[in-house]
Amino acid sequence: MKWRLAFLVALVLPELPLDPFGGGLAASLRHPLGTDDLGRDALLRLLLAGARSVGFASACALLALGLALLLAWRGRYWRGALSALRSLPPVLFLLPLAAAAGGLGGAALLLLLGLLLAPHLEPPLRARLDAFRQSPAWAAERTLGATGASTLRRWAPWGLEQAAALFPSAWLGALWGEATLSTLGLGPGPGHDSLGRLLLEQLPRLATDPSPLGWGALAVALALAWSASSSAAPKYG
C-alpha cells in the first residue's frame, strides 16, 4: 500500500516541455525510447504517465475506502439499494455517462469512481465491523458509558487497518476504470497524461507503425495489473 501512496506526488508534477521540431526521433542514447510526435522524451513521458496513473488510482482508492467505511458503519438503511448497485460493475455506469458528457475530467472521474467503488467495498468492511460490534470489547465500551468520540479515537486505527487490507482491490478497480475511459477517449483530456491516454495514442499504431513508447506503455499496464492482482489475492497458510 505504501509504495502506491508515494505516487500521489505525481499528480502535481509539471508537464514535460514540448519540442515539435524534435518529434518522432528514433531511439538513441539521449532518448532511449525516442521521442513522441510533440518532441517529448518517450521514456520520461512513460514514467510520468505511469506515475500519474498510479497516483490517481491511489487517491481514488482512498476516497472509495473512506466512503465504504461510512457505509459499513452507518449505511444499514441503504443496504437494499447498495445491493442492487453492486449487481453491475462500475464501468457500466461510467461508459454511458462519459459518452453522454463527451468525456470526464480528472476531478469528476475521481469522485465518480470513488462513489461507484465504495458499495463494492462495503460488504467485507461491514463483516469485519459487525464482528467487532458483537465482541466483548465493544460491549464493555457501551457498558462503561464511553462517548462516541472516545470510542472513535480508540478504535479508528483498527478500522483503518481493516480498510487497508482492501486497498489493492480498490486501487486496481480505480486504475482500470481510468485506463478504460482514457483508452476509449472518454477520460480526462490531454492535460492529464496517463497510461490510458498513452494506450489511446499508441495501440492503433502497434499493428502498422509500432513504437517503443507503445510497447512500453502496454508492458507497464500489464505489469501494474499483475502486481495489483497478486497483492490483492488472498494468502493461505
C-alpha positions in Angstrom: 0.0 0.0 0.0 2.7 2.4 1.0 4.5 2.4 -2.4 1.3 3.2 -4.2 0.6 6.2 -1.8 4.0 7.6 -2.6 2.9 8.2 -6.2 0.3 10.8 -5.1 3.1 13.3 -5.5 3.0 12.6 -9.3 -0.4 14.3 -9.5 1.2 17.7 -9.0 4.2 17.2 -11.2 4.5 19.6 -14.2 4.1 18.6 -17.8 7.1 17.7 -20.0 8.4 20.5 -22.3 7.2 20.4 -25.9 9.6 20.4 -28.8 7.6 19.9 -32.0 10.7 20.2 -34.2 12.2 17.2 -32.3 9.2 14.9 -32.7 9.4 11.4 -33.9 13.1 10.8 -33.2 14.3 7.2 -33.2 15.8 5.6 -30.1 19.2 6.9 -29.2 21.5 7.2 -26.2 19.9 10.6 -25.4 16.4 9.3 -25.9 16.3 5.6 -25.1 12.8 5.2 -26.4 12.9 8.0 -28.9 10.5 11.0 -28.8 6.8 11.3 -29.3 5.1 13.4 -32.0 5.4 16.5 -29.9 9.1 16.1 -29.1 8.7 14.8 -25.5 11.2 12.2 -24.4 9.3 8.9 -24.7 10.9 7.3 -21.6 10.2 10.3 -19.4 6.7 10.5 -20.7 6.1 6.8 -20.0 7.4 7.2 -16.4 5.4 10.3 -15.8 2.2 8.8 -17.2 2.6 5.6 -15.2 3.3 7.5 -12.0 0.2 9.7 -12.6 -2.0 6.6 -13.2 -0.8 5.0 -10.0 -1.2 8.3 -8.1 -4.8 8.8 -9.5 -5.7 5.2 -8.6 -4.3 5.6 -5.0 -6.3 8.8 -4.5 -9.4 7.2 -5.8 -8.9 4.1 -3.6 -8.5 6.2 -0.5 -11.8 8.1 -1.3 -13.6 4.8 -2.0 -12.4 3.2 1.2 -13.4 6.2 3.2 -16.9 6.2 1.8 -17.1 2.4 2.3 -16.2 2.8 5.9 -19.0 5.3 6.4 -21.5 3.0 4.6 -20.4 0.0 6.6 -20.8 1.9 9.9 -23.9 3.9 9.2 -25.4 2.5 5.9 -27.8 -0.1 7.2 -30.8 1.8 5.9 -29.5 1.8 2.3 -28.3 -1.8 2.1 -31.0 -2.8 -0.3 -30.1 0.0 -2.7 -26.4 -0.8 -2.3 -27.0 -4.5 -3.0 -28.8 -3.6 -6.3 -25.9 -1.2 -7.2 -23.3 -3.9 -6.7 -25.0 -6.2 -9.2 -23.4 -4.2 -12.1 -19.7 -3.3 -12.5 -18.8 0.4 -12.2 -17.6 0.6 -15.8 -21.2 0.0 -17.0 -22.2 3.3 -15.2 -19.1 5.2 -16.3 -19.2 4.4 -20.0 -22.7 5.8 -20.9 -22.2 8.8 -18.6 -18.8 9.7 -20.0 -20.1 9.2 -23.6 -23.1 11.5 -22.9 -20.9 14.2 -21.3 -18.2 13.9 -24.1 -15.6 12.8 -21.5 -15.0 13.2 -17.8 -12.3 15.4 -16.3 -9.9 14.2 -13.7 -11.7 15.5 -10.6 -15.1 14.3 -11.8 -13.8 10.9 -12.7 -12.1 10.6 -9.3 -15.3 11.5 -7.4 -17.5 9.2 -9.6 -15.2 6.2 -9.4 -14.9 6.6 -5.6 -18.7 6.7 -5.3 -19.1 3.6 -7.6 -16.4 1.5 -5.9 -17.5 2.2 -2.4 -20.6 -0.1 -2.5 -18.4 -3.0 -3.7 -16.0 -2.5 -0.7 -18.8 -2.1 1.9 -19.7 -5.8 2.5 -16.3 -7.1 3.5 -15.8 -4.0 5.7 -19.2 -4.4 7.3 -18.4 -8.1 8.0 -15.3 -7.0 9.9 -17.0 -4.2 11.7 -20.0 -6.3 12.7 -17.7 -8.9 14.2 -16.1 -6.1 16.3 -19.5 -4.7 17.4 -20.5 -8.1 18.7 -17.3 -8.5 20.7 -16.9 -8.1 24.4 -14.6 -5.1 23.9 -17.5 -3.2 22.2 -20.0 -4.3 24.9 -17.6 -3.1 27.6 -17.3 0.3 25.8 -21.0 0.8 25.9 -21.4 -0.5 29.4 -18.9 1.9 30.8 -20.6 4.8 29.1 -17.9 5.7 26.6 -18.8 8.5 24.3 -18.9 8.1 20.6 -15.8 10.4 20.2 -13.7 8.4 22.7 -14.7 5.1 21.0 -13.7 6.5 17.6 -10.3 7.7 18.9 -9.6 4.3 20.4 -10.8 2.1 17.6 -10.1 4.2 14.5 -6.6 2.8 13.9 -8.1 -0.7 14.0 -10.8 0.3 11.4 -8.2 1.8 9.2 -6.2 -1.4 9.4 -9.2 -3.3 8.2 -9.7 -0.9 5.3 -6.1 -1.1 4.3 -6.4 -4.8 3.6 -8.9 -3.9 0.8 -6.7 -1.2 -0.7 -5.2 -3.3 -3.5 -8.6 -4.3 -4.8 -9.9 -0.7 -4.7 -6.7 0.5 -6.3 -7.0 -2.0 -9.2 -10.6 -1.0 -9.8 -9.7 2.7 -9.9 -6.7 2.1 -12.2 -8.7 0.2 -14.8 -11.7 2.5 -14.6 -9.5 5.4 -15.5 -7.5 3.4 -18.1 -10.6 2.1 -19.8 -12.2 5.5 -20.3 -8.9 7.1 -21.3 -8.2 4.3 -23.8 -11.7 4.9 -25.3 -11.1 8.6 -25.5 -13.7 9.3 -22.8 -11.4 10.1 -19.9 -9.5 13.2 -18.8 -8.2 15.4 -21.6 -4.7 15.9 -22.9 -3.8 17.9 -19.8 -4.0 14.7 -17.7 -1.4 12.3 -19.2 -1.8 8.7 -18.1 -1.2 5.2 -19.2 -4.7 5.1 -20.7 -4.0 8.2 -22.8 -0.8 6.7 -24.0 -2.6 3.5 -25.0 -5.2 5.6 -26.8 -2.5 7.1 -28.9 -0.3 4.1 -29.3 -2.4 0.9 -29.5 -3.9 1.7 -33.0 -0.3 2.0 -34.2 1.1 -1.2 -32.9 -0.1 -3.3 -35.9 1.2 -0.9 -38.6 3.7 1.6 -37.1 4.8 0.3 -33.7 6.9 2.4 -31.5 9.0 1.6 -28.3 6.6 4.0 -26.4 3.6 2.0 -27.4 5.1 -1.4 -26.4 6.5 0.2 -23.2 3.0 1.6 -22.2 1.4 -1.8 -22.8 4.1 -3.6 -20.8 3.8 -1.2 -17.8 0.0 -1.5 -17.8 0.2 -5.3 -17.8 2.9 -5.2 -15.0 0.7 -3.0 -12.9 -2.3 -5.3 -13.4 -0.2 -8.3 -12.4 1.3 -6.5 -9.3 -2.1 -5.4 -8.1 -3.8 -8.8 -8.7 -1.0 -10.7 -6.9 -1.1 -8.4 -3.9 -4.9 -8.5 -3.8 -5.1 -12.2 -3.9 -5.9 -14.0 -0.6 -2.9 -15.7 1.0 -3.4 -19.1 2.7 -1.2 -21.0 5.1 
